[in-house]
Amino acid sequence: MVTYIVYGASTALTAPGLTGTNATALRVWNNDTGTIVSNTGSTLTVFISVTVWQITAPGAAITMSGGTLPSTSTFGDLWVQEIPDGIAS
């Protein structure tokens, strides 16, 4: 599971595209591959993306492209967590 969180100045947010190489996004969130949370319009904007990936071969990579994240980022986290077999499949 990959979680990406960014805090920053208020801006209109759009989610970046995620592409997997040797990895497939699983549909575990209401039959979708990810969930995006934002509070655009306040003085502090928070962007959160959570996706679950199945590694299909060695050398797996996940690429983020495009999108608009909070401007003047003040804080961020990237968490990569392994989920035991059978939970996400």
C-alpha positions as CSV (number, residue, x, y, z in Angstrom):
1,M,0.0,0.0,0.0
2,V,1.3,3.4,-1.0
3,T,0.2,6.5,0.9
4,Y,1.3,10.0,-0.1
5,I,0.4,13.1,2.0
6,V,1.3,16.7,1.2
7,Y,0.3,19.8,3.3
8,G,0.8,23.3,2.0
9,A,-0.8,26.6,1.0
10,S,-4.3,26.7,-0.4
11,T,-4.6,25.9,-4.1
12,A,-7.1,24.0,-6.4
13,L,-6.0,20.4,-6.3
14,T,-6.1,17.8,-9.0
15,A,-4.9,14.2,-8.5
16,P,-1.7,13.1,-10.3
17,G,-1.8,10.1,-12.5
18,L,-0.2,6.9,-11.2
19,T,1.4,4.3,-13.5
20,G,2.9,1.0,-12.4
21,T,5.8,-0.8,-14.0
22,N,5.7,-4.5,-13.0
23,A,2.9,-3.5,-10.6
24,T,-0.9,-3.5,-10.9
25,A,-3.2,-1.2,-8.9
26,L,-5.8,-3.2,-7.1
27,R,-9.5,-2.2,-6.8
28,V,-10.0,-2.3,-3.1
29,W,-11.6,1.2,-2.4
30,N,-15.3,1.0,-3.4
31,N,-14.3,-0.8,-6.6
32,D,-11.6,1.8,-7.5
33,T,-7.9,1.7,-7.3
34,G,-7.3,4.7,-5.0
35,T,-8.8,7.3,-2.8
36,I,-8.0,11.0,-2.8
37,V,-8.8,13.3,0.1
38,S,-8.4,17.1,-0.1
39,N,-9.8,20.2,1.6
40,T,-9.2,22.7,-1.2
41,G,-10.2,26.3,-0.2
42,S,-9.0,26.5,3.3
43,T,-5.8,28.3,4.4
44,L,-4.0,25.0,4.7
45,T,-4.6,22.4,2.0
46,V,-4.1,18.7,2.5
47,F,-3.7,16.1,-0.3
48,I,-3.8,12.4,0.6
49,S,-3.6,9.6,-1.9
50,V,-3.8,5.9,-0.9
51,T,-3.4,3.1,-3.4
52,V,-2.8,-0.7,-3.1
53,W,-0.4,-2.3,-5.6
54,Q,0.4,-5.9,-6.4
55,I,4.0,-6.4,-7.4
56,T,4.0,-8.6,-10.6
57,A,7.7,-8.8,-11.3
58,P,11.1,-7.7,-10.0
59,G,12.1,-4.1,-10.5
60,A,8.6,-2.7,-9.8
61,A,8.1,1.1,-9.9
62,I,5.2,3.5,-9.4
63,T,5.4,6.8,-11.3
64,M,3.4,9.9,-10.4
65,S,2.8,12.4,-13.2
66,G,0.8,15.6,-13.7
67,G,-1.7,16.9,-11.2
68,T,-1.6,19.9,-8.9
69,L,-0.5,19.5,-5.3
70,P,-0.6,22.1,-2.5
71,S,1.6,25.0,-3.3
72,T,4.5,25.9,-1.0
73,S,4.5,22.5,0.6
74,T,5.2,22.7,4.3
75,F,5.1,18.9,5.1
76,G,4.8,15.6,3.3
77,D,5.1,11.9,3.8
78,L,5.4,8.9,1.6
79,W,4.6,5.5,3.2
80,V,5.2,2.2,1.5
81,Q,3.7,-0.7,3.5
82,E,3.7,-4.4,2.7
83,I,0.3,-6.1,3.1
84,P,0.3,-9.9,3.8
85,D,-1.0,-12.3,1.1
86,G,-4.7,-12.8,1.1
87,I,-5.7,-9.4,2.5
88,A,-5.6,-7.3,-0.7
89,S,-6.2,-10.0,-3.2
